[in-house]
């Protein structure tokens, strides 16, 4: 069981890296949200990508927003991490339902990919797969004991 593959984007080549956080569509089908947005009244019809903002490295509210978007609201589109995103956040970004992250440069993208490649799966559930890895469905029908018709004691 693995999390969603995380696409890493170099901020210097990312066209929308400098636009401001507005809470409205910034490109067609793209919504950029500040990390204090109330997601309960969010209209997601036609939205293909949501950019969630990390204004500071120490502010993780966008992690919670991503989990709510995936689990409670059932958002299937791209969720992108923007702002002060660093390579040591990447694994958790993926586990919380992000599908892409904008990093500060090509060196960070290369290091981030190297770090992500070191993990092939997780035992715990995550935003996309809530059931832990060790809980599985049997691949064959459960064993049903035969009735004791001979009267022998078991």
Secondary structure, DSSP 4 states (H G I P E B T S, - for coil): ------EEEETTT-TTTTPPP-SSEEETTEEEE-TT--GGG---TT--EEEEEESSTT--HHHHHHHIIIIIS---SEEEEEES--GGGHHHHHHTT--EEEESSHHHHHHHHHHHHT----SS--SS--S-TT----SSPPP-PPP--S----
